[in-house]
Amino acid sequence: MDHSELLKKVAAAKNLPHLGETEKHLQAWNEYKRIIENNIINRPRSKQREIGASELGTDCLRCLAKRLLGYERGQSAAWLPEIGTAVHAELEKTFNNADPDKKRFCTERDLYIGHLSMPDGSKMRVGGHADLYDRETCTVVDWKIVGEYTRKKVQIKGISQQYKVQINLYAAALQNEGEAVTRCAVYFLPRDAATLEAAQVYEARPDRDIAVWSFDRAQTMLDCFALIQNEYGQQNLATWIDCLPKNDCFQCESYAPRPFVDASKLPSKCFELEKNFRAEYAPEN
């Protein structure tokens, strides 16, 4: 093809409608987007009612209370967690392929943490899934797929209480099932870097005390909620929940905002009971 013919074809191509500007293709994208978002929103984890090990360690008492009591959360098609879900699924396949006989690696192991006694007398199961358990090194592993901000925060300040509680609850549950666990590891893998050299690593020996503390704190809160509900009614309990300290965690915005609540009208017993649980773990000397 000579140069003049090529120029003619380029000129003709410029007159074609851009794919993104045609109504048909715009409708197709909207349909694809809807399918993807519906899949995200309707995942079992998105609809999970029971609290999991990954939430027991939060330092936001208000969010913890609402999760324990089953408050409804708004459902959104959050894309970043979906990236994490996809990477977790691929890592599960990767380690299963590396150990077909499952003698060394155990992936996505369903763990039983315990049962919490609810204010209505029912029991709520608390569980979790260990991303990886390595029998050769006696290590329980949790993958976190995060951006640069979180990786730098981990590098400077270490891991959050919530992550520390989660991995130690997994360690305790595995030990209760007879597995040897001598090492906890949380790997912060980059979702925005070209290689795994950007990953941050947390490793420590299991700390059963912080795991027990988190579970005991949850039960103590539920016991206090039951007491207020029985003595002062559901409305006072709901008001108290909305007056608990918050920490502007990513879960805070998922609950519907409530009108201003007047804490001064709460029974003094609420504030007395609140002294029995705290936002942050403080190991005893």
C-alpha positions in Angstrom: 0.0 0.0 0.0 1.5 3.4 -1.0 1.6 6.4 1.2 -1.4 8.1 -0.4 -3.7 5.1 0.0 -2.7 4.9 3.7 -3.6 8.6 4.2 -7.0 8.0 2.6 -7.8 5.1 5.0 -6.7 7.2 8.0 -8.9 10.1 6.9 -11.9 7.7 6.4 -11.4 6.2 9.8 -11.5 9.7 11.4 -15.1 10.0 10.2 -16.2 6.8 12.0 -18.2 7.3 15.2 -16.2 6.7 18.4 -17.3 3.5 20.0 -17.8 5.2 23.4 -20.1 7.8 21.9 -22.6 5.5 20.3 -25.8 4.8 22.3 -25.6 1.1 21.7 -22.2 0.8 23.2 -23.1 3.1 26.1 -26.0 0.9 26.9 -23.7 -2.2 26.7 -21.3 -0.7 29.2 -24.1 0.2 31.6 -25.3 -3.4 31.4 -21.8 -4.8 32.1 -21.4 -2.4 35.0 -24.8 -3.4 36.4 -23.9 -7.1 36.2 -20.5 -6.5 37.9 -22.0 -4.4 40.7 -24.9 -6.8 41.3 -22.3 -9.6 41.7 -20.4 -7.5 44.3 -23.4 -6.6 46.3 -24.9 -10.1 46.3 -21.8 -11.9 47.4 -22.4 -14.0 50.6 -19.8 -11.9 52.5 -21.6 -8.7 51.6 -24.8 -10.2 53.0 -23.2 -11.6 56.1 -25.2 -10.9 59.2 -23.0 -12.5 61.9 -19.9 -10.7 63.1 -16.6 -12.2 62.0 -13.1 -12.4 63.4 -12.0 -9.6 61.1 -14.3 -7.2 62.9 -13.9 -8.1 66.5 -10.7 -6.0 66.9 -12.0 -2.7 65.7 -11.3 0.3 67.9 -14.6 1.9 66.9 -17.0 1.0 69.7 -20.0 2.3 67.9 -19.4 0.2 64.8 -18.7 -2.8 66.9 -21.9 -2.4 68.8 -23.9 -2.1 65.6 -22.3 -5.1 64.1 -22.9 -7.2 67.2 -26.6 -6.2 67.2 -27.1 -6.7 63.5 -27.8 -3.2 62.4 -28.5 -2.9 58.7 -25.6 -1.6 56.6 -25.9 0.1 53.3 -24.8 -2.1 50.4 -22.5 -0.6 47.8 -20.6 -2.0 44.9 -17.2 -1.2 46.4 -14.5 -1.9 43.7 -11.4 -2.0 45.9 -12.6 -4.9 48.1 -13.6 -6.7 44.8 -9.9 -6.5 43.7 -8.9 -8.0 47.0 -11.5 -10.8 46.6 -10.2 -11.6 43.1 -6.5 -11.7 44.3 -7.5 -13.9 47.3 -9.2 -16.3 44.9 -6.1 -16.4 42.7 -3.7 -16.9 45.6 -5.9 -19.8 46.9 -5.5 -21.5 43.5 -1.8 -20.7 43.5 -1.1 -22.5 46.8 -3.4 -25.4 46.0 -1.5 -25.9 42.8 1.8 -25.7 44.7 0.7 -28.4 47.1 -1.9 -30.7 45.3 -1.9 -33.2 48.1 -2.6 -30.5 50.7 0.1 -31.9 53.0 1.7 -28.5 53.6 -0.7 -25.7 52.7 -4.3 -25.4 53.8 -6.2 -22.6 52.1 -9.3 -20.7 53.1 -9.8 -22.9 56.1 -13.2 -22.3 57.9 -12.5 -21.6 61.5 -14.8 -21.6 64.6 -14.0 -18.8 67.0 -16.9 -19.3 69.5 -20.4 -18.3 70.2 -21.7 -15.0 71.7 -24.8 -14.8 73.9 -27.2 -12.2 72.4 -29.6 -9.9 74.4 -32.6 -12.0 73.1 -31.1 -15.2 74.5 -30.0 -16.6 71.2 -26.4 -17.6 70.3 -24.4 -16.1 67.5 -21.6 -18.1 65.9 -18.4 -16.2 65.3 -16.1 -17.6 62.7 -13.6 -16.7 60.0 -11.5 -18.0 57.2 -7.7 -18.3 57.4 -6.3 -17.4 54.0 -3.4 -19.8 54.4 -2.0 -22.2 57.1 1.5 -23.6 56.5 2.0 -26.8 58.4 5.8 -26.8 57.6 6.5 -23.5 59.2 3.5 -23.6 61.6 2.3 -20.2 60.3 -1.1 -18.8 59.9 -1.2 -16.2 57.1 -3.6 -13.4 56.2 -3.4 -11.5 52.8 -4.3 -7.8 52.7 -4.5 -6.2 49.2 -3.8 -2.6 49.9 -2.7 0.7 48.4 0.5 2.7 49.1 -1.1 4.7 51.9 -1.8 1.6 54.0 1.6 0.1 53.3 3.4 3.2 54.4 1.3 3.4 57.5 2.2 -0.2 58.3 5.8 0.5 57.7 5.8 3.5 60.1 3.3 2.5 62.8 2.9 -1.2 62.4 -0.4 -3.0 61.9 -3.7 -1.9 63.3 -5.4 -3.5 66.3 -8.1 -4.9 64.1 -5.6 -6.8 61.9 -3.7 -8.0 65.0 -6.8 -9.3 66.6 -7.9 -11.0 63.5 -4.7 -13.0 62.9 -4.5 -14.0 66.5 -8.1 -15.2 66.6 -7.2 -17.4 63.7 -4.1 -18.7 65.5 -6.1 -19.4 68.6 -8.9 -21.2 66.6 -6.3 -23.4 64.8 -4.6 -24.2 68.1 -8.0 -25.2 69.5 -8.3 -27.6 66.5 -5.0 -29.2 67.4 -2.8 -27.4 64.9 0.6 -26.1 65.8 0.8 -22.4 65.3 4.0 -20.6 66.3 3.9 -17.7 63.9 1.3 -15.2 62.7 1.9 -13.4 59.5 0.0 -10.6 57.7 1.2 -9.7 54.2 0.2 -6.3 52.8 0.3 -6.9 49.1 0.3 -3.9 46.7 -2.7 -3.4 44.4 -0.9 -0.4 42.8 2.7 -1.5 42.3 4.5 -3.3 39.5 6.1 -6.0 41.7 5.8 -7.6 45.1 8.9 -5.8 46.3 6.5 -3.1 47.5 4.8 -5.5 50.0 5.0 -5.0 53.7 5.2 -7.9 56.1 4.1 -8.3 59.7 5.3 -11.4 61.6 5.0 -12.2 65.3 4.4 -15.1 67.7 0.8 -15.8 68.5 -0.7 -13.6 71.3 -3.6 -15.4 72.8 -4.3 -12.7 75.3 -5.4 -10.1 72.7 -7.6 -12.8 71.0 -9.3 -13.6 74.3 -9.7 -9.9 75.1 -11.5 -9.1 71.9 -14.0 -11.9 72.3 -14.5 -11.1 76.0 -15.0 -7.4 75.1 -17.7 -8.3 72.6 -19.6 -10.5 75.1 -19.3 -7.8 77.8 -20.8 -5.3 75.5 -23.7 -7.6 74.7 -24.3 -8.3 78.3 -24.4 -4.6 79.1 -26.8 -4.0 76.1 -29.1 -6.7 77.4 -29.2 -5.1 80.9 -30.1 -1.6 79.5 -32.7 -3.0 77.2 -34.3 -5.1 79.9 -34.3 -2.2 82.5 -34.8 0.9 80.3 -36.2 -0.3 77.0 -35.1 -0.6 73.4 -35.2 3.1 72.7 -32.7 3.9 75.4 -30.4 1.1 74.1 -30.6 2.5 70.6 -29.8 6.0 71.9 -26.8 4.7 73.9 -25.5 2.8 70.9 -25.5 6.1 68.9 -23.6 7.9 71.7 -20.8 5.4 71.9 -17.3 6.6 70.9 -16.7 6.4 67.2 -13.4 6.4 65.3 -14.5 7.3 61.7 -13.5 3.9 60.4 -14.6 2.9 57.0 -17.6 1.1 58.4 -19.0 4.2 60.1 -20.5 5.6 56.9 -22.2 2.3 55.9 -24.8 2.8 58.6 -27.7 5.1 58.0 -27.2 8.4 59.9 -29.6 9.1 62.8 -31.0 12.4 63.9 -29.2 14.2 66.8 -29.4 12.2 70.0 -29.3 13.8 73.4 -26.9 11.8 75.6 -27.9 13.8 78.7 -31.2 11.9 78.8 -29.6 8.5 79.0 -29.8 6.6 82.3 -26.5 7.1 84.2 -26.2 3.4 84.3 -25.2 3.4 80.6 -22.1 5.4 81.4 -21.2 3.3 84.4 -21.5 0.2 82.2 -19.4 1.8 79.4 -16.4 1.7 81.7 -16.4 -2.1 81.4 -15.2 -2.1 77.8 -12.6 0.0 76.0 -11.7 0.7 72.4 -8.1 -0.3 72.6 -6.3 -3.3 74.0 -4.0 -2.7 76.9 -2.0 -5.7 78.0 -1.7 -6.3 81.7 1.7 -6.0 83.2 
